[in-house]
Amino acid sequence: MPSFNHGDVEIAYLEEGEGDPIVLVHGFASSKNVNWVYPTWVSELRKGGRRVIALDNRGHGESSKLYDSAQYSIPIMSGDIIALMDHLNIDRADVMGYSLGGRMAAWLARNAPDRLRSAILGGIGIAMIEGGGPGENVAQALEAPSLEDVTDPVGRTFRAFADQTRSDRLALAACLRGSRELMTREDVARIAVPVLIAVGTTDEVAGSAHALGRIIRGSEVLDIPNRDHMRAVGDKVYKTGVAEFLSARK
C-alpha cells in the first residue's frame, strides 16, 4: 500500500481509477479498507469514472500511531488530507467523509474551500455543532484491559469494533480526546461549497441531518432509511444518493 510522509507522520493511502478525483475519509476507529473498500465504495466509484483516493487517518489502519492527543485536532487531521492532495498533485477534489471524516470534510469546506469541489458529510449531522457521539466513556473503554471490563454500552460497542479491526486502542483513545472540538453555528453557516449530508434515520450518534442542512445554505440532505450509525456506511440508498449528487456536480 502506498504511503507518504506529512512531517513526521506516515499516511497510508490507496489510489484507483481515472477521472474526477474524490477523496474518502473514514470514521473514528475505522480504516480506508473497513469504511470504503469492503463496502465496495472504491470499486463502485471507480466504475463510475472516478479517480478514487482513500487514506488511513493518523492513528488508524496502516498510518502512524501517535499517543499525544494534541496531534489529533481536527485542523491537524484535516491537514493530512490537503497534504495527500498535494502529494498526488490534485488541486481540487470532491471530499467524502464519514462521522469523524465528515467533520474533517466540513472543516475543509469552511477553511480550504478552494481545494474542494464539494463536501459529502456522511454520518454527521447537528452533532457537529451541538456535540454528542463517543466521548470519554469510549476513551476509557478503549484503555480497559479487556472488553469484559467495560460496562458502558456505548463504550462496549466501540471497544468491540476496535478489537474486531485489530486497531491500536491507545492511539484511538488519544485521537478521540484530541478530535472532539466542535464547529460553531456561524462557521458552519459560512460553508459555501456544494454539500450533501447523508445520515441514517435511526442514527443516534450523528444528530439531525436536517437541522444541519438548515444551517448550510443550499445543502442537500439524504435520509438513509432504517440505518443506524454503524450500518449506514454500505447502504444502497447512500451510494445511489452520492452517485446522483456527484453526477449533478458535473
MIKEKOL-392030 format. One record per residue (C-alpha): x, y, z. Coordinates in steps of 0.1 Angstrom, whole numbers, plus 5000, padded with zeros to 4 digits. Layout:
! residues N
+------+------+------+
!    x !    y !    z !
+------+------+------+
!    X !    Y !    Z !
...
+------+------+------+
This chain:
! residues 250
+------+------+------+
!    x !    y !    z !
+------+------+------+
! 5000 ! 5000 ! 5000 !
! 5015 ! 5034 ! 4991 !
! 5022 ! 5060 ! 5017 !
! 5038 ! 5094 ! 5021 !
! 5051 ! 5115 ! 5050 !
! 5034 ! 5146 ! 5063 !
! 5060 ! 5159 ! 5086 !
! 5069 ! 5130 ! 5109 !
! 5037 ! 5112 ! 5103 !
! 5034 ! 5085 ! 5077 !
! 5000 ! 5084 ! 5060 !
! 4989 ! 5053 ! 5041 !
! 4965 ! 5056 ! 5012 !
! 4951 ! 5039 ! 4981 !
! 4945 ! 5054 ! 4947 !
! 4925 ! 5037 ! 4920 !
! 4908 ! 5046 ! 4887 !
! 4908 ! 5077 ! 4865 !
! 4886 ! 5107 ! 4861 !
! 4875 ! 5134 ! 4885 !
! 4892 ! 5128 ! 4919 !
! 4873 ! 5120 ! 4951 !
! 4890 ! 5117 ! 4985 !
! 4874 ! 5093 ! 5010 !
! 4879 ! 5100 ! 5047 !
! 4869 ! 5072 ! 5071 !
! 4854 ! 5075 ! 5106 !
! 4868 ! 5071 ! 5141 !
! 4882 ! 5036 ! 5148 !
! 4877 ! 5025 ! 5112 !
! 4901 ! 5025 ! 5082 !
! 4901 ! 5030 ! 5045 !
! 4895 ! 4993 ! 5040 !
! 4867 ! 4989 ! 5066 !
! 4849 ! 5021 ! 5056 !
! 4854 ! 5022 ! 5019 !
! 4869 ! 4991 ! 5003 !
! 4849 ! 4963 ! 5019 !
! 4815 ! 4980 ! 5014 !
! 4825 ! 4984 ! 4977 !
! 4826 ! 5022 ! 4977 !
! 4860 ! 5022 ! 4960 !
! 4851 ! 4998 ! 4932 !
! 4817 ! 5014 ! 4925 !
! 4831 ! 5049 ! 4924 !
! 4859 ! 5037 ! 4901 !
! 4834 ! 5021 ! 4878 !
! 4815 ! 5054 ! 4878 !
! 4845 ! 5071 ! 4862 !
! 4862 ! 5085 ! 4893 !
! 4898 ! 5086 ! 4905 !
! 4893 ! 5073 ! 4940 !
! 4917 ! 5082 ! 4968 !
! 4913 ! 5070 ! 5004 !
! 4936 ! 5074 ! 5033 !
! 4941 ! 5059 ! 5067 !
! 4938 ! 5087 ! 5092 !
! 4967 ! 5092 ! 5116 !
! 4964 ! 5067 ! 5144 !
! 4944 ! 5043 ! 5122 !
! 4949 ! 5015 ! 5098 !
! 4984 ! 5014 ! 5083 !
! 4992 ! 5051 ! 5092 !
! 5015 ! 5062 ! 5120 !
! 5002 ! 5057 ! 5156 !
! 5005 ! 5087 ! 5178 !
! 4997 ! 5088 ! 5216 !
! 4996 ! 5126 ! 5222 !
! 4960 ! 5138 ! 5219 !
! 4973 ! 5172 ! 5207 !
! 4984 ! 5156 ! 5175 !
! 4947 ! 5147 ! 5166 !
! 4930 ! 5181 ! 5164 !
! 4906 ! 5184 ! 5135 !
! 4927 ! 5211 ! 5118 !
! 4958 ! 5189 ! 5120 !
! 4940 ! 5158 ! 5108 !
! 4923 ! 5177 ! 5080 !
! 4958 ! 5189 ! 5070 !
! 4967 ! 5153 ! 5062 !
! 4940 ! 5154 ! 5035 !
! 4954 ! 5185 ! 5019 !
! 4990 ! 5171 ! 5022 !
! 4978 ! 5139 ! 5004 !
! 4962 ! 5160 ! 4976 !
! 4994 ! 5180 ! 4973 !
! 5014 ! 5147 ! 4972 !
! 4992 ! 5135 ! 4943 !
! 4992 ! 5169 ! 4925 !
! 4954 ! 5173 ! 4930 !
! 4943 ! 5209 ! 4930 !
! 4906 ! 5203 ! 4938 !
! 4886 ! 5172 ! 4947 !
! 4852 ! 5161 ! 4960 !
! 4858 ! 5150 ! 4996 !
! 4835 ! 5125 ! 5013 !
! 4840 ! 5118 ! 5050 !
! 4820 ! 5096 ! 5073 !
! 4815 ! 5105 ! 5110 !
! 4849 ! 5119 ! 5122 !
! 4858 ! 5120 ! 5085 !
! 4827 ! 5141 ! 5078 !
! 4837 ! 5166 ! 5105 !
! 4871 ! 5168 ! 5088 !
! 4855 ! 5174 ! 5054 !
! 4833 ! 5201 ! 5069 !
! 4863 ! 5218 ! 5084 !
! 4880 ! 5218 ! 5049 !
! 4848 ! 5231 ! 5033 !
! 4849 ! 5261 ! 5057 !
! 4887 ! 5267 ! 5058 !
! 4900 ! 5255 ! 5024 !
! 4871 ! 5259 ! 5000 !
! 4894 ! 5264 ! 4971 !
! 4906 ! 5228 ! 4973 !
! 4871 ! 5212 ! 4974 !
! 4846 ! 5208 ! 4945 !
! 4821 ! 5195 ! 4970 !
! 4818 ! 5180 ! 5005 !
! 4798 ! 5149 ! 5013 !
! 4792 ! 5146 ! 5051 !
! 4782 ! 5111 ! 5059 !
! 4772 ! 5100 ! 5094 !
! 4773 ! 5135 ! 5108 !
! 4745 ! 5160 ! 5114 !
! 4739 ! 5187 ! 5140 !
! 4762 ! 5169 ! 5164 !
! 4790 ! 5187 ! 5145 !
! 4778 ! 5218 ! 5163 !
! 4760 ! 5206 ! 5194 !
! 4782 ! 5176 ! 5203 !
! 4773 ! 5141 ! 5211 !
! 4787 ! 5107 ! 5200 !
! 4816 ! 5089 ! 5216 !
! 4833 ! 5107 ! 5245 !
! 4854 ! 5100 ! 5275 !
! 4834 ! 5068 ! 5282 !
! 4846 ! 5054 ! 5249 !
! 4882 ! 5065 ! 5255 !
! 4882 ! 5047 ! 5289 !
! 4867 ! 5016 ! 5272 !
! 4895 ! 5016 ! 5247 !
! 4920 ! 5017 ! 5275 !
! 4904 ! 4990 ! 5296 !
! 4923 ! 4957 ! 5300 !
! 4896 ! 4938 ! 5281 !
! 4861 ! 4940 ! 5267 !
! 4848 ! 4922 ! 5298 !
! 4859 ! 4951 ! 5319 !
! 4837 ! 4976 ! 5300 !
! 4802 ! 4981 ! 5314 !
! 4792 ! 5013 ! 5295 !
! 4771 ! 5001 ! 5265 !
! 4784 ! 5027 ! 5240 !
! 4820 ! 5021 ! 5252 !
! 4815 ! 4983 ! 5247 !
! 4803 ! 4989 ! 5211 !
! 4834 ! 5009 ! 5201 !
! 4857 ! 4987 ! 5221 !
! 4844 ! 4956 ! 5203 !
! 4847 ! 4973 ! 5170 !
! 4883 ! 4983 ! 5177 !
! 4891 ! 4948 ! 5188 !
! 4875 ! 4934 ! 5156 !
! 4896 ! 4957 ! 5134 !
! 4927 ! 4950 ! 5154 !
! 4932 ! 4987 ! 5160 !
! 4958 ! 5003 ! 5183 !
! 4934 ! 5011 ! 5211 !
! 4957 ! 5036 ! 5229 !
! 4962 ! 5056 ! 5197 !
! 4924 ! 5057 ! 5192 !
! 4919 ! 5069 ! 5228 !
! 4943 ! 5098 ! 5221 !
! 4926 ! 5105 ! 5188 !
! 4892 ! 5106 ! 5205 !
! 4903 ! 5130 ! 5232 !
! 4921 ! 5153 ! 5206 !
! 4894 ! 5155 ! 5180 !
! 4864 ! 5165 ! 5200 !
! 4863 ! 5202 ! 5191 !
! 4831 ! 5214 ! 5176 !
! 4824 ! 5239 ! 5148 !
! 4804 ! 5270 ! 5156 !
! 4770 ! 5276 ! 5140 !
! 4785 ! 5307 ! 5125 !
! 4814 ! 5289 ! 5109 !
! 4791 ! 5261 ! 5095 !
! 4768 ! 5287 ! 5081 !
! 4797 ! 5301 ! 5061 !
! 4803 ! 5269 ! 5042 !
! 4798 ! 5278 ! 5005 !
! 4809 ! 5247 ! 4986 !
! 4781 ! 5222 ! 4975 !
! 4773 ! 5199 ! 5004 !
! 4754 ! 5166 ! 5007 !
! 4745 ! 5155 ! 5042 !
! 4737 ! 5117 ! 5045 !
! 4727 ! 5102 ! 5078 !
! 4708 ! 5071 ! 5088 !
! 4673 ! 5077 ! 5101 !
! 4680 ! 5057 ! 5132 !
! 4715 ! 5072 ! 5138 !
! 4716 ! 5084 ! 5174 !
! 4753 ! 5095 ! 5171 !
! 4752 ! 5119 ! 5142 !
! 4724 ! 5142 ! 5153 !
! 4698 ! 5155 ! 5129 !
! 4709 ! 5158 ! 5093 !
! 4680 ! 5182 ! 5085 !
! 4689 ! 5205 ! 5114 !
! 4725 ! 5208 ! 5099 !
! 4710 ! 5212 ! 5064 !
! 4690 ! 5242 ! 5075 !
! 4723 ! 5259 ! 5086 !
! 4743 ! 5252 ! 5054 !
! 4727 ! 5272 ! 5027 !
! 4720 ! 5252 ! 4995 !
! 4730 ! 5219 ! 5010 !
! 4711 ! 5187 ! 5002 !
! 4700 ! 5161 ! 5028 !
! 4698 ! 5124 ! 5022 !
! 4680 ! 5102 ! 5046 !
! 4693 ! 5066 ! 5048 !
! 4662 ! 5047 ! 5058 !
! 4663 ! 5024 ! 5089 !
! 4701 ! 5026 ! 5093 !
! 4720 ! 5034 ! 5124 !
! 4755 ! 5049 ! 5127 !
! 4773 ! 5016 ! 5122 !
! 4751 ! 5001 ! 5094 !
! 4746 ! 5031 ! 5071 !
! 4780 ! 5031 ! 5056 !
! 4774 ! 5005 ! 5029 !
! 4737 ! 5012 ! 5023 !
! 4725 ! 5013 ! 4986 !
! 4704 ! 5044 ! 4992 !
! 4736 ! 5062 ! 5004 !
! 4756 ! 5050 ! 4974 !
! 4729 ! 5060 ! 4949 !
! 4724 ! 5094 ! 4965 !
! 4761 ! 5101 ! 4964 !
! 4763 ! 5090 ! 4928 !
! 4734 ! 5113 ! 4918 !
! 4750 ! 5142 ! 4938 !
! 4783 ! 5138 ! 4921 !
! 4767 ! 5134 ! 4887 !
! 4748 ! 5167 ! 4892 !
! 4781 ! 5183 ! 4901 !
! 4794 ! 5176 ! 4866 !
+------+------+------+
